[in-house]
């Protein structure tokens, strides 16, 4: 009788001791299903660059994952919460990626679906932590390097920028562009204007033309319209923003590029760690972005258009880029409201 | 600071900008004025401009032809006008609801067509209307730069102002149009068919509105985006009300809006000590103020918006 009890105790102890091991050794996930909600549309640089990066990451198959995505039509306001709730309740998604200012909507859902990972991007969001990750995108470093180029390229001594709305992640790149220009040309005059809309090409054209009338000959355009660059092709060189729009106009020299690949990969890693190792979600409450050195931003190719600016401008840009790559150039982050000076 | 604004090049730029910004509003408001003076409360201006802007973009990307794109925009504007005519003249539906419905359909349909062909449109480059210098006149100091180095649709819009006045006030057809808006039964009692005239006016006016929409793409942009009209169609409606349904009142309102927009676009460049958000809001504040000021002096056509149109 005693022997039988001992055997039972031994078997029970064995099972108990191996149970956690058995759980920990569960098959790692093979599939990641992401529901994406965008705020504008693939034609916008913010959404378009992200969707392209998502496709690249899917092909790269991090952790050997098969990543599938479902991208919603552009949504805003209460519709976002409804869509996110439908995605969450369906049980068919592992990450709900809200690619805009959606913290109000996610706050209503995050505790209801604690095993889901939520992502929100850009300025205007409130930090939520827990299962909510907040991803920023800053391209101020390439903007600074192109500002160095602009500082040497301008013949009028006036560089300008037309922005959309004065948000934190818009101000940063305009300030960086001007800082880069001033670093090589302290006496430079800077002109800045906001059209107070994410998209209004007609208004953008008029704001760009106003700056050109004020003497701007190197224009950093964040407003998705390069027709004024063509119209003033004898005098103006344009720098695009976020994506490589070089085919839009022969006057576009380059652009600071937004590359979302490292951001997506980092968050896939977080999800994988949670699923495979049971690591609890610990969403960031501080702004987090991938630097240019980390691959989160880049300078677009000149596409053989170096002759649009003097050789010394290209040389100064290359030198600044080399200094950055070598870790010798720290590019400051300034998110204050830029004004014409 | 003001010295800078008064600097010759900048001052000229303000006026050049004003004329360019006014162009789509002028074209659309003249078309819309004809429709409203005929008694149809057409609120579908925004949708008409948007549909035409999309048509212009699609055709210019597909063919590379600026004239074809312009014609396509006018035709699509006219087509929307035909739809408006069918709903308001033939079926006698509520004109407000019809206009709002047309705006919603245009918004959804252009979005759908644009997105479903995103790959084609995102790579679509085109050459739009470039400034055309009028020989000799363009060389006149200041005036030449402001008035005679504009794009073709701007010249057309400016030329249409006296033509529209002449048509409305010096021709039999113009008189009939105005009578339609005041009391269509007068025409009916004289054996003049009302419905065909209304169809013609709405279709023609909407075609002109479509040309205004096309200018947003072909004259001011290098692309189409959803909702590219950005409320300009509504500004046209406000200009008509603010202008008390008179041609010169409407044109004055349009130029006032355009002037405020031009000042707003230059104010930030000069870092004027006025919040630029205020300047951006000025055209809309001005439109509200104008509506309040002229509320008791309404020259609104007596039969405007009524469904009892006749045959």
Interface residues (C-beta under 8 A of the other chain):
Chain A: X41 X42 X43 X48 X73 X160 X191 X192 X193 X194 X196 X197 X199 X200 X201 X202 X203 X204 X205 X206 X207 X209 X210 X211 X213 X214 X224 X225 X226 X227 X230 X231 X247 X248 X249 X339 X340 X341
Chain B: X9 X10 X12 X13 X16 X17 X20 X21 X24 X114 X115 X118 X121 X122 X123 X125 X127 X128 X130 X131 X216 X220 X221 X222 X223 X225 X226 X227 X228 X230 X232 X261 X262 X265 X266 X268 X269 X270 X271 X276 X277 X280
